[in-house]
């Protein structure tokens, strides 16, 4: 199974447990290996959001994945970040 198909399959499975309207799942990968996963957290924020006056009171899936990144942050640029949006009707969105 290709990496993209695997990521979509995991995103679909995870989206069933999400109550929010915007169901995004982000993956940080090293070639074909998933290193960490992040999801939208609609009622949580991060201290940097206040520092930089971020206007939304939530953590995006991309930030959640970066916060879960288990290696030194300087190595993040050697990895790929994929974000998948699953609409409420079950289709993939942009």
C-alpha positions in Angstrom: 0.0 0.0 0.0 1.4 3.4 -0.9 2.1 6.0 1.8 -0.6 8.3 0.6 -3.3 5.6 0.7 -2.2 4.6 4.2 -2.4 8.2 5.4 -5.9 8.6 4.0 -7.0 5.4 5.5 -5.7 6.4 9.0 -7.3 9.9 8.6 -10.7 8.4 7.8 -10.5 6.1 10.8 -9.5 9.0 13.1 -12.1 11.3 11.7 -14.9 9.1 13.0 -13.9 10.0 16.6 -13.8 13.8 15.9 -16.9 15.8 16.8 -15.8 19.1 15.2 -16.7 20.3 11.7 -13.1 20.7 10.5 -11.6 17.3 10.6 -7.9 17.6 9.8 -5.2 15.1 10.4 -1.6 15.9 9.9 1.2 13.4 9.6 5.0 14.0 9.8 6.8 11.3 7.9 10.3 10.2 7.3 10.1 8.7 3.8 7.4 6.0 4.2 7.4 5.9 8.0 4.9 7.9 10.1 6.8 9.7 12.8 3.9 11.5 14.5 0.3 12.5 14.0 -1.6 15.7 14.9 -5.3 16.6 14.9 -7.3 19.8 15.2 -8.0 20.6 18.9 -10.9 23.1 18.8 -10.9 24.0 22.5 -7.2 24.1 23.2 -4.6 26.7 22.4 -0.8 27.0 22.7 1.1 29.8 24.6 2.7 30.9 21.3 -0.8 31.7 20.0 -1.2 34.4 22.7 2.3 35.7 22.2 1.8 36.3 18.5 -1.9 37.3 18.9 -3.2 34.3 16.9 -6.9 35.0 16.4 -8.3 31.5 16.6 -8.8 29.7 19.9 -7.6 26.3 18.7 -4.6 24.2 17.8 -4.4 23.3 14.1 -3.4 19.7 13.2 -0.1 20.9 11.8 0.9 22.5 15.0 -0.3 19.5 17.0 1.9 17.2 14.9 4.9 19.5 15.3 4.4 19.7 19.1 4.4 15.8 19.0 7.6 15.6 16.9 9.9 13.3 18.9 13.2 14.5 17.5 15.2 17.7 17.7 13.2 20.5 16.0 16.2 21.4 13.7 15.7 18.0 12.0 12.1 18.8 11.1 13.1 20.1 7.7 14.3 16.6 6.7 10.7 15.3 7.1 7.5 15.6 5.1 4.3 17.0 6.5 1.0 15.8 5.1 -2.4 17.3 6.0 -5.7 15.5 5.2 -9.1 17.1 5.6 -12.1 14.7 5.9 -15.4 16.5 5.2 -18.5 15.6 7.2 -19.8 13.7 4.2 -16.7 11.5 4.2 -14.9 13.0 1.1 -11.4 14.4 1.1 -11.2 18.2 1.0 -8.4 20.6 0.0 
